Amino acid sequence: VLYLKDINLPKPDMYNTCMLVAFLQQLLTFNGFYDENLEFLRIQKIQIVCSMNAATTVGRHPLSTRFTASVRIGVVDYPDQKELSTVY
């Protein structure tokens, strides 16, 4: 299992591309990547789990729709006061 925290933290380049997200898209689409010698390295039996904060918070950037269309997304909102008092 590969866990990546705050995947929407890196700033996109001038073409609005985040290299981390583009690399993850390539891993998911082609099950591997090309190294510096242009040899394709296949990745097998790996699970990628990512976390992020809302893009509305400071320093966060929205993910590309091409990437989010190919992944499963689960949302956990901040608990309200009643839920916090139930837990604690």
Residue pairs with C-beta under 8 A, 6 or more apart in sequence:
1 46
1 47
1 48
1 49
2 46
2 47
2 48
2 49
3 49
3 50
3 51
4 20
4 24
4 48
4 49
4 50
4 51
5 50
5 51
6 51
6 52
6 53
6 60
7 20
7 21
7 24
7 50
7 51
7 52
7 63
8 18
8 52
8 53
8 55
8 60
8 61
8 62
8 63
9 52
9 59
9 60
9 61
10 18
10 19
10 20
10 61
11 18
11 61
12 18
12 61
13 19
16 64
17 64
18 61
18 63
18 64
21 63
21 64
21 67
23 33
24 48
24 50
24 67
25 64
25 66
25 67
25 70
26 32
26 33
27 33
27 43
27 48
28 48
28 70
28 71
29 70
31 42
31 43
31 44
32 40
32 41
32 42
32 43
33 40
33 41
33 43
34 40
34 41
35 41
52 60
52 63
53 60
54 60
55 61
55 62
55 63
79 87
